[in-house]
Amino acid sequence: MGFLRPPKQFFNFMTLLVALSSGKALAAGNSVALGPFACDGVVQAGQDRIVLNGIYPVGTGRRCIAIESLGLQVRKPFTLFSASMDRYGRKTARVVDSQKENLAVRLVAEGMAVFMPGSGLSAREVANFLEAEKAARQESRGAWGKGFSILSTTRDVPVGKYVVVEGIVRRVGKSRDMAFLDFGEDYRKDFTIVVPKKLWKFFDGFSGISGQRVRVRGFVLSRYGPQIQVSHKESLEILTGQGPPKP
């Protein structure tokens, strides 16, 4: 795969804890074996396919890596919690070791996935994801070295894909329930970020944001031009200055 093996001290897996996003135990203390590979952000645990929480796989083709290469001892027991399911009938989980290291963060650090905000993530976990993503980007690991990049709002943003986009806010419009961050002269065809009112407080109501560089991540919709609708505050970052995309 061409991925660097992290230091052994980074992962000292004696046991694994798999905590699903809702946090309720299916059967406390039950242990199952973890399959040898993580593919497209999914691991196999017995008969269950478990989607790793907080990431979105990037790159082309089937994206697999041997879990053992990340320092994780394959088929050691771990504990399964909760019964949260996604639309495909898969459990959504986070996999951590006894030292609270997160397998999903390691996949981001290897450039196999990017951070995707979701419910149930602590501020520390979010910071870990962003730090891992920044390191992978700076060192061109995985997909970052094979064409995946932060997109610019001045170029065509592909509809229907999960992307990370940066640009300078030209103006802000508001309705009763939504704020619209526009990046071009014509909102009907240029890129827009849509933020619900419940999240405005995290960005000072967007006061003074015009002229600032921001970074957003999410699925691109086509509604009066390409747009990303922000559902978690962690999806939108206010950056400083007006230079090129930040490393």
Phi, psi and omega in degrees: 000339179083012181269145178283139176280124181290161178302145182300327183291343180293320177237113177243071188281113169258320174220164177241144174242121176254113182249118179280159192300330181276343171081002180265139185281134170289310178205101186303130176090351178296135180244141176224166180268142177267135178296165188284345186234153167249119183236122179053039177075017182234138174239158180257131178228099185064236179270357185262139169262125185247121178274124181288127185286139172095007182222160171228124182293143179229165183109187182243156179072191178279121187261098182237149173214142177292123181301326180301328181291346176268005180093005182268131180280111186296140175066022169279153184290147171219168186253134183258128179238147170073176183219030179290133182237149173266184185294343181262008179080019180255148176281140176259126189216165165240140184246118181228157178265187182293342177264010178070020174282140189255126180298321180298322177298322179295322178294322176296318180296333179271000179078020179267350182204164172239162180294135174230106183303147178201175181286153175088001180266132178282165178300323179294319179296318178300315179299320179296318178298314183293322178295318179295319179295318179298317180296317180297320180293315182294328182260007177054044178278149174054229183298333180295338177263005184231032173106342178286139183203169170287129182273159177255142179291347180277353178248173179294128178259121187292125179287141176090357181250156172273122186223166170244126188231143175233149175184174180260125181291126180271321179198164180235130174242152181225142167251191180296326188242350186225150169248142183239114178264111184262144183241004179216181182282333184239104183295343182285347179223345181268166184291141180221143170254132181248125184235124179291155186301327182298342181259354184302324185298336180282351182232027179054036179065014181067024176293126177075014183279340178302133182090354180266149176273134179230160175234134180226152178223143180159183177277137183270126176256162176247097179216105188055051185094171181292140178210155172243127177263117184279126178246346176229140183299332181290349180286341185240125178242134175267117181260170181255151176078180183231025181281196179291172179311137184283144179288000000 
